[in-house]
């Protein structure tokens, strides 16, 4: 899916598309309140922000720059090394 099209979808449609078509590559917990996951969706990478308090996805945002990856670098590299 194209980034511009994905960005225009309502959150519930983004969430459904992510669960149906996405592959989770990494996740992390922030402040014991949020679970952040990187999903790949047909070559597009997004970060899903899931609230452990209300048990729902609060936001899904595209990852389009290097600084947005920094919280996941160690985990993604570890996962890649496990594949080899």
N, C-alpha and C positions, 0 to 999 in steps of 0.2 A: 504494500500500500504506500502511496505517496505521502510524504510528510504534510503537505498542505491539506490534503483530504482528511488525514487522520486528525489534524488539529481542529478541524471544523466539526468533528463528530461530538455529540453530547457525551458526557462522562459515562453514562450507562452503556452506550454503544461502544465506546473505547474499551470499557471493561470487558464486555462480551467478546469483542474481537481479540483482545489480549488473551483471555482464558482459552478461546477456541483455537487461535492460530499461533500464539506466542510460545516461546521457549524461554524459561527462566534460567539465566546464566549465573546469577549471583544475588545474594541478599545480605542485608545487615540490619541490625536493630539500633535505633537512635532513641536515646533518652528513655528507654524502657517503655515507650509509648507508641512508636512507629516501627513498622517493618518496611524497609525500602528494598525493592527488587528490580533488577535489570532484566527486561524481556527483549528478545529479538523478535521482530514482527516483519518477516519478508525483507530482511536487510536493514530495517529501521530499528533503532534501539530506543527504548523508553524506560523511564523509571516510574514504577508504580509505588505510591505512598499509601500504605495500608495502616489503618488505626487499630491498634490492639484493644483500645477502649470501646469503640463502637462497632468493631468487627466489619469494617467496610473499606473499600478503596476510596480515599479522599481525593486523589489526583493521579493523573497519568501525564507525564511530561516527557517530551523527546529529549534525548541526550545528543546534543549537537556540537559540544566543544570539549576539549581535553579536561579542563578543571572539573567538569561534572562527573568524570570517570574516577577521580582521585580516591574517593571512598571505597572503590571496588578493586583497585589495581591488584593488591595482594591476593585477594580471594580469586579473582579471575586467573591470575598467573598460576596459583596453586592448582586450580581445577584443570588448567591446560597441561601442566606438568604431570598430573595424574593420568592423563590420556596417553602419554608417551611411555 
